[in-house]
Amino acid sequence: MAVKTVNSQITDAVTQTNVKVLGEAPAEAVGMSFQSMSNSVGLALENATQTQGGMQQVGNAATSSVVTLIIKAGAS
């Protein structure tokens, strides 16, 4: 039976690839965390902007109603 051996260059290449992947994993995890955080902050700011716009519409409607009441009270 023939002896099956693996070339040491092949095992070195596989080992180096595995070490590279394991070495880069923490940096990738931090990068993904930063991206997730920036996405969350962006959505929060969008929601704040939408809320502010909605409150501006409520304020405009209230002002319009009060001005209408003042004009009616002044006319009578």
N, CA, C and O atoms as a Maestro MAE file, in Angstrom:
{
 s_m_m2io_version
 :::
 2.0.0
}

f_m_ct {
 s_m_title
 :::
 protein
 m_atom[304] {
  # First column is atom index #
  i_m_mmod_type
  r_m_x_coord
  r_m_y_coord
  r_m_z_coord
  i_m_residue_number
  s_m_chain_name
  s_m_pdb_residue_name
  s_m_pdb_atom_name
  i_m_atomic_number
  :::
  1 25 0.827 -1.178 0.000 1 A "MET " " N  " 7
  2 3 0.000 0.000 0.000 1 A "MET " " CA " 6
  3 2 0.873 1.244 0.000 1 A "MET " " C  " 6
  4 15 1.886 1.309 0.696 1 A "MET " " O  " 8
  5 25 0.466 2.230 -0.791 2 A "ALA " " N  " 7
  6 3 1.268 3.448 -0.903 2 A "ALA " " CA " 6
  7 2 1.041 4.339 0.313 2 A "ALA " " C  " 6
  8 15 -0.072 4.441 0.830 2 A "ALA " " O  " 8
  9 25 2.097 4.968 0.749 3 A "VAL " " N  " 7
  10 3 1.993 5.898 1.878 3 A "VAL " " CA " 6
  11 2 1.493 7.234 1.337 3 A "VAL " " C  " 6
  12 15 2.055 7.805 0.403 3 A "VAL " " O  " 8
  13 25 0.414 7.711 1.961 4 A "LYS " " N  " 7
  14 3 -0.168 8.971 1.511 4 A "LYS " " CA " 6
  15 2 0.312 10.079 2.438 4 A "LYS " " C  " 6
  16 15 0.032 10.065 3.636 4 A "LYS " " O  " 8
  17 25 1.019 11.016 1.884 5 A "THR " " N  " 7
  18 3 1.481 12.158 2.670 5 A "THR " " CA " 6
  19 2 1.017 13.435 1.987 5 A "THR " " C  " 6
  20 15 0.802 13.479 0.776 5 A "THR " " O  " 8
  21 25 0.874 14.458 2.794 6 A "VAL " " N  " 7
  22 3 0.456 15.757 2.267 6 A "VAL " " CA " 6
  23 2 1.679 16.645 2.208 6 A "VAL " " C  " 6
  24 15 2.487 16.687 3.136 6 A "VAL " " O  " 8
  25 25 1.797 17.336 1.123 7 A "ASN " " N  " 7
  26 3 2.916 18.248 0.934 7 A "ASN " " CA " 6
  27 2 2.882 19.313 2.026 7 A "ASN " " C  " 6
  28 15 1.820 19.855 2.332 7 A "ASN " " O  " 8
  29 25 4.033 19.613 2.611 8 A "SER " " N  " 7
  30 3 4.095 20.586 3.704 8 A "SER " " CA " 6
  31 2 3.703 21.984 3.235 8 A "SER " " C  " 6
  32 15 3.213 22.779 4.036 8 A "SER " " O  " 8
  33 25 3.904 22.299 1.973 9 A "GLN " " N  " 7
  34 3 3.491 23.602 1.456 9 A "GLN " " CA " 6
  35 2 1.977 23.748 1.481 9 A "GLN " " C  " 6
  36 15 1.452 24.835 1.726 9 A "GLN " " O  " 8
  37 25 1.282 22.650 1.227 10 A "ILE " " N  " 7
  38 3 -0.181 22.684 1.258 10 A "ILE " " CA " 6
  39 2 -0.672 22.891 2.682 10 A "ILE " " C  " 6
  40 15 -1.556 23.714 2.924 10 A "ILE " " O  " 8
  41 25 -0.106 22.154 3.619 11 A "THR " " N  " 7
  42 3 -0.536 22.332 5.017 11 A "THR " " CA " 6
  43 2 -0.203 23.726 5.523 11 A "THR " " C  " 6
  44 15 -0.972 24.306 6.289 11 A "THR " " O  " 8
  45 25 0.931 24.267 5.105 12 A "ASP " " N  " 7
  46 3 1.279 25.643 5.484 12 A "ASP " " CA " 6
  47 2 0.267 26.637 4.925 12 A "ASP " " C  " 6
  48 15 -0.150 27.561 5.624 12 A "ASP " " O  " 8
  49 25 -0.124 26.454 3.682 13 A "ALA " " N  " 7
  50 3 -1.078 27.378 3.054 13 A "ALA " " CA " 6
  51 2 -2.422 27.338 3.778 13 A "ALA " " C  " 6
  52 15 -3.032 28.380 4.019 13 A "ALA " " O  " 8
  53 25 -2.879 26.139 4.124 14 A "VAL " " N  " 7
  54 3 -4.150 25.998 4.835 14 A "VAL " " CA " 6
  55 2 -4.050 26.620 6.224 14 A "VAL " " C  " 6
  56 15 -4.961 27.323 6.662 14 A "VAL " " O  " 8
  57 25 -2.951 26.363 6.910 15 A "THR " " N  " 7
  58 3 -2.752 26.909 8.244 15 A "THR " " CA " 6
  59 2 -2.709 28.434 8.210 15 A "THR " " C  " 6
  60 15 -3.323 29.092 9.050 15 A "THR " " O  " 8
  61 25 -1.994 28.991 7.252 16 A "GLN " " N  " 7
  62 3 -1.910 30.450 7.154 16 A "GLN " " CA " 6
  63 2 -3.272 31.070 6.854 16 A "GLN " " C  " 6
  64 15 -3.608 32.133 7.376 16 A "GLN " " O  " 8
  65 25 -4.042 30.403 6.018 17 A "THR " " N  " 7
  66 3 -5.384 30.907 5.716 17 A "THR " " CA " 6
  67 2 -6.251 30.895 6.967 17 A "THR " " C  " 6
  68 15 -6.966 31.859 7.241 17 A "THR " " O  " 8
  69 25 -6.189 29.807 7.724 18 A "ASN " " N  " 7
  70 3 -6.971 29.727 8.957 18 A "ASN " " CA " 6
  71 2 -6.544 30.786 9.961 18 A "ASN " " C  " 6
  72 15 -7.393 31.402 10.606 18 A "ASN " " O  " 8
  73 25 -5.256 31.003 10.101 19 A "VAL " " N  " 7
  74 3 -4.753 32.018 11.033 19 A "VAL " " CA " 6
  75 2 -5.198 33.406 10.581 19 A "VAL " " C  " 6
  76 15 -5.567 34.240 11.409 19 A "VAL " " O  " 8
  77 25 -5.164 33.657 9.280 20 A "LYS " " N  " 7
  78 3 -5.597 34.952 8.755 20 A "LYS " " CA " 6
  79 2 -7.065 35.195 9.073 20 A "LYS " " C  " 6
  80 15 -7.434 36.284 9.512 20 A "LYS " " O  " 8
  81 25 -7.903 34.189 8.856 21 A "VAL " " N  " 7
  82 3 -9.336 34.330 9.125 21 A "VAL " " CA " 6
  83 2 -9.569 34.592 10.613 21 A "VAL " " C  " 6
  84 15 -10.341 35.478 10.978 21 A "VAL " " O  " 8
  85 25 -8.907 33.830 11.454 22 A "LEU " " N  " 7
  86 3 -9.083 34.018 12.893 22 A "LEU " " CA " 6
  87 2 -8.534 35.366 13.356 22 A "LEU " " C  " 6
  88 15 -9.074 35.964 14.286 22 A "LEU " " O  " 8
  89 25 -7.484 35.841 12.727 23 A "GLY " " N  " 7
  90 3 -6.912 37.126 13.097 23 A "GLY " " CA " 6
  91 2 -7.775 38.303 12.688 23 A "GLY " " C  " 6
  92 15 -7.796 39.327 13.371 23 A "GLY " " O  " 8
  93 25 -8.486 38.167 11.579 24 A "GLU " " N  " 7
  94 3 -9.325 39.259 11.093 24 A "GLU " " CA " 6
  95 2 -10.710 39.272 11.721 24 A "GLU " " C  " 6
  96 15 -11.416 40.275 11.615 24 A "GLU " " O  " 8
  97 25 -11.116 38.196 12.366 25 A "ALA " " N  " 7
  98 3 -12.476 38.099 12.909 25 A "ALA " " CA " 6
  99 2 -12.814 39.213 13.896 25 A "ALA " " C  " 6
  100 15 -13.896 39.788 13.780 25 A "ALA " " O  " 8
  101 25 -11.954 39.555 14.863 26 A "PRO " " N  " 7
  102 3 -12.324 40.629 15.793 26 A "PRO " " CA " 6
  103 2 -12.520 41.976 15.093 26 A "PRO " " C  " 6
  104 15 -13.436 42.724 15.436 26 A "PRO " " O  " 8
  105 25 -11.677 42.284 14.128 27 A "ALA " " N  " 7
  106 3 -11.818 43.555 13.413 27 A "ALA " " CA " 6
  107 2 -13.124 43.589 12.626 27 A "ALA " " C  " 6
  108 15 -13.802 44.616 12.585 27 A "ALA " " O  " 8
  109 25 -13.471 42.480 12.010 28 A "GLU " " N  " 7
  110 3 -14.736 42.427 11.276 28 A "GLU " " CA " 6
  111 2 -15.918 42.557 12.217 28 A "GLU " " C  " 6
  112 15 -16.903 43.214 11.880 28 A "GLU " " O  " 8
  113 25 -15.839 41.947 13.384 29 A "ALA " " N  " 7
  114 3 -16.927 42.037 14.360 29 A "ALA " " CA " 6
  115 2 -17.119 43.480 14.819 29 A "ALA " " C  " 6
  116 15 -18.250 43.951 14.937 29 A "ALA " " O  " 8
  117 25 -16.027 44.172 15.076 30 A "VAL " " N  " 7
  118 3 -16.124 45.574 15.488 30 A "VAL " " CA " 6
  119 2 -16.702 46.415 14.351 30 A "VAL " " C  " 6
  120 15 -17.530 47.295 14.590 30 A "VAL " " O  " 8
  121 25 -16.276 46.152 13.134 31 A "GLY " " N  " 7
  122 3 -16.810 46.880 11.986 31 A "GLY " " CA " 6
  123 2 -18.301 46.671 11.824 31 A "GLY " " C  " 6
  124 15 -19.040 47.614 11.543 31 A "GLY " " O  " 8
  125 25 -18.745 45.432 12.001 32 A "MET " " N  " 7
  126 3 -20.176 45.152 11.903 32 A "MET " " CA " 6
  127 2 -20.940 45.854 13.025 32 A "MET " " C  " 6
  128 15 -22.049 46.342 12.809 32 A "MET " " O  " 8
  129 25 -20.355 45.906 14.213 33 A "SER " " N  " 7
  130 3 -20.995 46.603 15.328 33 A "SER " " CA " 6
  131 2 -21.136 48.088 15.023 33 A "SER " " C  " 6
  132 15 -22.178 48.686 15.291 33 A "SER " " O  " 8
  133 25 -20.078 48.686 14.457 34 A "PHE " " N  " 7
  134 3 -20.133 50.102 14.110 34 A "PHE " " CA " 6
  135 2 -21.193 50.370 13.051 34 A "PHE " " C  " 6
  136 15 -21.921 51.359 13.131 34 A "PHE " " O  " 8
  137 25 -21.281 49.491 12.061 35 A "GLN " " N  " 7
  138 3 -22.282 49.679 11.016 35 A "GLN " " CA " 6
  139 2 -23.691 49.564 11.588 35 A "GLN " " C  " 6
  140 15 -24.579 50.340 11.236 35 A "GLN " " O  " 8
  141 25 -23.888 48.593 12.469 36 A "SER " " N  " 7
  142 3 -25.201 48.427 13.090 36 A "SER " " CA " 6
  143 2 -25.559 49.642 13.934 36 A "SER " " C  " 6
  144 15 -26.701 50.101 13.913 36 A "SER " " O  " 8
  145 25 -24.587 50.161 14.675 37 A "MET " " N  " 7
  146 3 -24.827 51.340 15.508 37 A "MET " " CA " 6
  147 2 -25.152 52.560 14.653 37 A "MET " " C  " 6
  148 15 -26.072 53.313 14.972 37 A "MET " " O  " 8
  149 25 -24.409 52.760 13.577 38 A "SER " " N  " 7
  150 3 -24.676 53.920 12.728 38 A "SER " " CA " 6
  151 2 -26.039 53.807 12.051 38 A "SER " " C  " 6
  152 15 -26.722 54.814 11.862 38 A "SER " " O  " 8
  153 25 -26.433 52.609 11.690 39 A "ASN " " N  " 7
  154 3 -27.756 52.400 11.115 39 A "ASN " " CA " 6
  155 2 -28.839 52.739 12.136 39 A "ASN " " C  " 6
  156 15 -29.826 53.395 11.803 39 A "ASN " " O  " 8
  157 25 -28.655 52.297 13.371 40 A "SER " " N  " 7
  158 3 -29.635 52.573 14.420 40 A "SER " " CA " 6
  159 2 -29.740 54.066 14.703 40 A "SER " " C  " 6
  160 15 -30.839 54.595 14.869 40 A "SER " " O  " 8
  161 25 -28.605 54.738 14.758 41 A "VAL " " N  " 7
  162 3 -28.619 56.186 15.000 41 A "VAL " " CA " 6
  163 2 -29.295 56.906 13.841 41 A "VAL " " C  " 6
  164 15 -30.056 57.849 14.057 41 A "VAL " " O  " 8
  165 25 -29.029 56.476 12.628 42 A "GLY " " N  " 7
  166 3 -29.674 57.084 11.465 42 A "GLY " " CA " 6
  167 2 -31.181 56.937 11.507 42 A "GLY " " C  " 6
  168 15 -31.910 57.886 11.218 42 A "GLY " " O  " 8
  169 25 -31.658 55.743 11.867 43 A "LEU " " N  " 7
  170 3 -33.104 55.528 11.966 43 A "LEU " " CA " 6
  171 2 -33.713 56.369 13.084 43 A "LEU " " C  " 6
  172 15 -34.815 56.897 12.935 43 A "LEU " " O  " 8
  173 25 -33.000 56.496 14.202 44 A "ALA " " N  " 7
  174 3 -33.501 57.323 15.305 44 A "ALA " " CA " 6
  175 2 -33.624 58.787 14.872 44 A "ALA " " C  " 6
  176 15 -34.599 59.457 15.211 44 A "ALA " " O  " 8
  177 25 -32.636 59.277 14.123 45 A "LEU " " N  " 7
  178 3 -32.704 60.661 13.652 45 A "LEU " " CA " 6
  179 2 -33.825 60.848 12.631 45 A "LEU " " C  " 6
  180 15 -34.484 61.888 12.619 45 A "LEU " " O  " 8
  181 25 -34.045 59.854 11.781 46 A "GLU " " N  " 7
  182 3 -35.169 59.939 10.845 46 A "GLU " " CA " 6
  183 2 -36.495 59.999 11.596 46 A "GLU " " C  " 6
  184 15 -37.379 60.782 11.247 46 A "GLU " " O  " 8
  185 25 -36.628 59.171 12.628 47 A "ASN " " N  " 7
  186 3 -37.860 59.189 13.418 47 A "ASN " " CA " 6
  187 2 -38.042 60.523 14.117 47 A "ASN " " C  " 6
  188 15 -39.158 61.038 14.180 47 A "ASN " " O  " 8
  189 25 -36.969 61.091 14.644 48 A "ALA " " N  " 7
  190 3 -37.057 62.395 15.306 48 A "ALA " " CA " 6
  191 2 -37.489 63.474 14.319 48 A "ALA " " C  " 6
  192 15 -38.285 64.349 14.661 48 A "ALA " " O  " 8
  193 25 -36.971 63.413 13.105 49 A "THR " " N  " 7
  194 3 -37.338 64.399 12.088 49 A "THR " " CA " 6
  195 2 -38.803 64.272 11.719 49 A "THR " " C  " 6
  196 15 -39.502 65.275 11.577 49 A "THR " " O  " 8
  197 25 -39.269 63.040 11.562 50 A "GLN " " N  " 7
  198 3 -40.682 62.816 11.241 50 A "GLN " " CA " 6
  199 2 -41.581 63.316 12.368 50 A "GLN " " C  " 6
  200 15 -42.618 63.929 12.113 50 A "GLN " " O  " 8
  201 25 -41.189 63.058 13.603 51 A "THR " " N  " 7
  202 3 -41.975 63.503 14.752 51 A "THR " " CA " 6
  203 2 -42.020 65.027 14.810 51 A "THR " " C  " 6
  204 15 -43.071 65.611 15.074 51 A "THR " " O  " 8
  205 25 -40.888 65.663 14.567 52 A "GLN " " N  " 7
  206 3 -40.840 67.117 14.582 52 A "GLN " " CA " 6
  207 2 -41.747 67.698 13.497 52 A "GLN " " C  " 6
  208 15 -42.450 68.680 13.736 52 A "GLN " " O  " 8
  209 25 -41.733 67.098 12.316 53 A "GLY " " N  " 7
  210 3 -42.610 67.559 11.242 53 A "GLY " " CA " 6
  211 2 -44.076 67.391 11.599 53 A "GLY " " C  " 6
  212 15 -44.892 68.268 11.312 53 A "GLY " " O  " 8
  213 25 -44.415 66.272 12.223 54 A "GLY " " N  " 7
  214 3 -45.795 66.048 12.649 54 A "GLY " " CA " 6
  215 2 -46.237 67.050 13.700 54 A "GLY " " C  " 6
  216 15 -47.366 67.538 13.662 54 A "GLY " " O  " 8
  217 25 -45.356 67.355 14.635 55 A "MET " " N  " 7
  218 3 -45.701 68.333 15.670 55 A "MET " " CA " 6
  219 2 -45.837 69.737 15.072 55 A "MET " " C  " 6
  220 15 -46.633 70.540 15.557 55 A "MET " " O  " 8
  221 25 -45.076 70.032 14.038 56 A "GLN " " N  " 7
  222 3 -45.215 71.326 13.350 56 A "GLN " " CA " 6
  223 2 -46.587 71.430 12.713 56 A "GLN " " C  " 6
  224 15 -47.204 72.495 12.744 56 A "GLN " " O  " 8
  225 25 -47.073 70.338 12.134 57 A "GLN " " N  " 7
  226 3 -48.412 70.349 11.538 57 A "GLN " " CA " 6
  227 2 -49.477 70.545 12.604 57 A "GLN " " C  " 6
  228 15 -50.447 71.269 12.383 57 A "GLN " " O  " 8
  229 25 -49.306 69.903 13.768 58 A "VAL " " N  " 7
  230 3 -50.261 70.084 14.862 58 A "VAL " " CA " 6
  231 2 -50.239 71.535 15.334 58 A "VAL " " C  " 6
  232 15 -51.289 72.128 15.584 58 A "VAL " " O  " 8
  233 25 -49.039 72.104 15.455 59 A "GLY " " N  " 7
  234 3 -48.926 73.509 15.858 59 A "GLY " " CA " 6
  235 2 -49.570 74.451 14.860 59 A "GLY " " C  " 6
  236 15 -50.230 75.411 15.256 59 A "GLY " " O  " 8
  237 25 -49.391 74.196 13.584 60 A "ASN " " N  " 7
  238 3 -50.015 75.034 12.550 60 A "ASN " " CA " 6
  239 2 -51.532 74.950 12.624 60 A "ASN " " C  " 6
  240 15 -52.216 75.966 12.509 60 A "ASN " " O  " 8
  241 25 -52.061 73.752 12.814 61 A "ALA " " N  " 7
  242 3 -53.511 73.584 12.902 61 A "ALA " " CA " 6
  243 2 -54.062 74.289 14.136 61 A "ALA " " C  " 6
  244 15 -55.108 74.935 14.068 61 A "ALA " " O  " 8
  245 25 -53.365 74.169 15.262 62 A "ALA " " N  " 7
  246 3 -53.817 74.831 16.485 62 A "ALA " " CA " 6
  247 2 -53.779 76.344 16.320 62 A "ALA " " C  " 6
  248 15 -54.715 77.035 16.724 62 A "ALA " " O  " 8
  249 25 -52.715 76.861 15.734 63 A "THR " " N  " 7
  250 3 -52.609 78.307 15.513 63 A "THR " " CA " 6
  251 2 -53.730 78.793 14.603 63 A "THR " " C  " 6
  252 15 -54.331 79.836 14.860 63 A "THR " " O  " 8
  253 25 -54.009 78.057 13.563 64 A "SER " " N  " 7
  254 3 -55.077 78.427 12.636 64 A "SER " " CA " 6
  255 2 -56.426 78.454 13.343 64 A "SER " " C  " 6
  256 15 -57.226 79.363 13.126 64 A "SER " " O  " 8
  257 25 -56.677 77.462 14.184 65 A "SER " " N  " 7
  258 3 -57.951 77.414 14.916 65 A "SER " " CA " 6
  259 2 -58.078 78.582 15.885 65 A "SER " " C  " 6
  260 15 -59.144 79.190 15.987 65 A "SER " " O  " 8
  261 25 -57.012 78.895 16.587 66 A "VAL " " N  " 7
  262 3 -57.048 79.999 17.552 66 A "VAL " " CA " 6
  263 2 -57.229 81.332 16.837 66 A "VAL " " C  " 6
  264 15 -58.001 82.171 17.301 66 A "VAL " " O  " 8
  265 25 -56.538 81.549 15.718 67 A "VAL " " N  " 7
  266 3 -56.691 82.785 14.958 67 A "VAL " " CA " 6
  267 2 -58.126 82.915 14.450 67 A "VAL " " C  " 6
  268 15 -58.696 84.006 14.474 67 A "VAL " " O  " 8
  269 25 -58.708 81.817 13.996 68 A "THR " " N  " 7
  270 3 -60.100 81.835 13.536 68 A "THR " " CA " 6
  271 2 -61.026 82.241 14.674 68 A "THR " " C  " 6
  272 15 -61.933 83.047 14.467 68 A "THR " " O  " 8
  273 25 -60.818 81.700 15.869 69 A "LEU " " N  " 7
  274 3 -61.650 82.066 17.028 69 A "LEU " " CA " 6
  275 2 -61.474 83.537 17.390 69 A "LEU " " C  " 6
  276 15 -62.445 84.209 17.737 69 A "LEU " " O  " 8
  277 25 -60.252 84.039 17.312 70 A "ILE " " N  " 7
  278 3 -60.001 85.446 17.640 70 A "ILE " " CA " 6
  279 2 -60.701 86.355 16.633 70 A "ILE " " C  " 6
  280 15 -61.300 87.362 17.013 70 A "ILE " " O  " 8
  281 25 -60.626 86.000 15.351 71 A "ILE " " N  " 7
  282 3 -61.282 86.807 14.315 71 A "ILE " " CA " 6
  283 2 -62.795 86.792 14.503 71 A "ILE " " C  " 6
  284 15 -63.445 87.829 14.370 71 A "ILE " " O  " 8
  285 25 -63.357 85.634 14.808 72 A "LYS " " N  " 7
  286 3 -64.804 85.545 15.037 72 A "LYS " " CA " 6
  287 2 -65.202 86.344 16.268 72 A "LYS " " C  " 6
  288 15 -66.243 87.002 16.267 72 A "LYS " " O  " 8
  289 25 -64.384 86.294 17.326 73 A "ALA " " N  " 7
  290 3 -64.707 87.031 18.536 73 A "ALA " " CA " 6
  291 2 -64.610 88.538 18.286 73 A "ALA " " C  " 6
  292 15 -65.393 89.304 18.848 73 A "ALA " " O  " 8
  293 25 -63.681 88.965 17.470 74 A "GLY " " N  " 7
  294 3 -63.528 90.391 17.159 74 A "GLY " " CA " 6
  295 2 -64.629 90.905 16.264 74 A "GLY " " C  " 6
  296 15 -64.980 92.083 16.332 74 A "GLY " " O  " 8
  297 25 -65.189 90.040 15.417 75 A "ALA " " N  " 7
  298 3 -66.230 90.446 14.485 75 A "ALA " " CA " 6
  299 2 -67.579 90.588 15.189 75 A "ALA " " C  " 6
  300 15 -68.445 91.315 14.702 75 A "ALA " " O  " 8
  301 25 -67.773 89.922 16.307 76 A "SER " " N  " 7
  302 3 -69.081 89.971 16.968 76 A "SER " " CA " 6
  303 2 -69.182 90.982 18.051 76 A "SER " " C  " 6
  304 15 -70.234 91.113 18.677 76 A "SER " " O  " 8
  :::
 }
 m_bond[303] {
  # First column is bond index #
  i_m_from
  i_m_to
  i_m_order
  :::
  1 1 2 1
  2 2 3 1
  3 3 4 2
  4 3 5 1
  5 5 6 1
  6 6 7 1
  7 7 8 2
  8 7 9 1
  9 9 10 1
  10 10 11 1
  11 11 12 2
  12 11 13 1
  13 13 14 1
  14 14 15 1
  15 15 16 2
  16 15 17 1
  17 17 18 1
  18 18 19 1
  19 19 20 2
  20 19 21 1
  21 21 22 1
  22 22 23 1
  23 23 24 2
  24 23 25 1
  25 25 26 1
  26 26 27 1
  27 27 28 2
  28 27 29 1
  29 29 30 1
  30 30 31 1
  31 31 32 2
  32 31 33 1
  33 33 34 1
  34 34 35 1
  35 35 36 2
  36 35 37 1
  37 37 38 1
  38 38 39 1
  39 39 40 2
  40 39 41 1
  41 41 42 1
  42 42 43 1
  43 43 44 2
  44 43 45 1
  45 45 46 1
  46 46 47 1
  47 47 48 2
  48 47 49 1
  49 49 50 1
  50 50 51 1
  51 51 52 2
  52 51 53 1
  53 53 54 1
  54 54 55 1
  55 55 56 2
  56 55 57 1
  57 57 58 1
  58 58 59 1
  59 59 60 2
  60 59 61 1
  61 61 62 1
  62 62 63 1
  63 63 64 2
  64 63 65 1
  65 65 66 1
  66 66 67 1
  67 67 68 2
  68 67 69 1
  69 69 70 1
  70 70 71 1
  71 71 72 2
  72 71 73 1
  73 73 74 1
  74 74 75 1
  75 75 76 2
  76 75 77 1
  77 77 78 1
  78 78 79 1
  79 79 80 2
  80 79 81 1
  81 81 82 1
  82 82 83 1
  83 83 84 2
  84 83 85 1
  85 85 86 1
  86 86 87 1
  87 87 88 2
  88 87 89 1
  89 89 90 1
  90 90 91 1
  91 91 92 2
  92 91 93 1
  93 93 94 1
  94 94 95 1
  95 95 96 2
  96 95 97 1
  97 97 98 1
  98 98 99 1
  99 99 100 2
  100 99 101 1
  101 101 102 1
  102 102 103 1
  103 103 104 2
  104 103 105 1
  105 105 106 1
  106 106 107 1
  107 107 108 2
  108 107 109 1
  109 109 110 1
  110 110 111 1
  111 111 112 2
  112 111 113 1
  113 113 114 1
  114 114 115 1
  115 115 116 2
  116 115 117 1
  117 117 118 1
  118 118 119 1
  119 119 120 2
  120 119 121 1
  121 121 122 1
  122 122 123 1
  123 123 124 2
  124 123 125 1
  125 125 126 1
  126 126 127 1
  127 127 128 2
  128 127 129 1
  129 129 130 1
  130 130 131 1
  131 131 132 2
  132 131 133 1
  133 133 134 1
  134 134 135 1
  135 135 136 2
  136 135 137 1
  137 137 138 1
  138 138 139 1
  139 139 140 2
  140 139 141 1
  141 141 142 1
  142 142 143 1
  143 143 144 2
  144 143 145 1
  145 145 146 1
  146 146 147 1
  147 147 148 2
  148 147 149 1
  149 149 150 1
  150 150 151 1
  151 151 152 2
  152 151 153 1
  153 153 154 1
  154 154 155 1
  155 155 156 2
  156 155 157 1
  157 157 158 1
  158 158 159 1
  159 159 160 2
  160 159 161 1
  161 161 162 1
  162 162 163 1
  163 163 164 2
  164 163 165 1
  165 165 166 1
  166 166 167 1
  167 167 168 2
  168 167 169 1
  169 169 170 1
  170 170 171 1
  171 171 172 2
  172 171 173 1
  173 173 174 1
  174 174 175 1
  175 175 176 2
  176 175 177 1
  177 177 178 1
  178 178 179 1
  179 179 180 2
  180 179 181 1
  181 181 182 1
  182 182 183 1
  183 183 184 2
  184 183 185 1
  185 185 186 1
  186 186 187 1
  187 187 188 2
  188 187 189 1
  189 189 190 1
  190 190 191 1
  191 191 192 2
  192 191 193 1
  193 193 194 1
  194 194 195 1
  195 195 196 2
  196 195 197 1
  197 197 198 1
  198 198 199 1
  199 199 200 2
  200 199 201 1
  201 201 202 1
  202 202 203 1
  203 203 204 2
  204 203 205 1
  205 205 206 1
  206 206 207 1
  207 207 208 2
  208 207 209 1
  209 209 210 1
  210 210 211 1
  211 211 212 2
  212 211 213 1
  213 213 214 1
  214 214 215 1
  215 215 216 2
  216 215 217 1
  217 217 218 1
  218 218 219 1
  219 219 220 2
  220 219 221 1
  221 221 222 1
  222 222 223 1
  223 223 224 2
  224 223 225 1
  225 225 226 1
  226 226 227 1
  227 227 228 2
  228 227 229 1
  229 229 230 1
  230 230 231 1
  231 231 232 2
  232 231 233 1
  233 233 234 1
  234 234 235 1
  235 235 236 2
  236 235 237 1
  237 237 238 1
  238 238 239 1
  239 239 240 2
  240 239 241 1
  241 241 242 1
  242 242 243 1
  243 243 244 2
  244 243 245 1
  245 245 246 1
  246 246 247 1
  247 247 248 2
  248 247 249 1
  249 249 250 1
  250 250 251 1
  251 251 252 2
  252 251 253 1
  253 253 254 1
  254 254 255 1
  255 255 256 2
  256 255 257 1
  257 257 258 1
  258 258 259 1
  259 259 260 2
  260 259 261 1
  261 261 262 1
  262 262 263 1
  263 263 264 2
  264 263 265 1
  265 265 266 1
  266 266 267 1
  267 267 268 2
  268 267 269 1
  269 269 270 1
  270 270 271 1
  271 271 272 2
  272 271 273 1
  273 273 274 1
  274 274 275 1
  275 275 276 2
  276 275 277 1
  277 277 278 1
  278 278 279 1
  279 279 280 2
  280 279 281 1
  281 281 282 1
  282 282 283 1
  283 283 284 2
  284 283 285 1
  285 285 286 1
  286 286 287 1
  287 287 288 2
  288 287 289 1
  289 289 290 1
  290 290 291 1
  291 291 292 2
  292 291 293 1
  293 293 294 1
  294 294 295 1
  295 295 296 2
  296 295 297 1
  297 297 298 1
  298 298 299 1
  299 299 300 2
  300 299 301 1
  301 301 302 1
  302 302 303 1
  303 303 304 2
  :::
 }
}
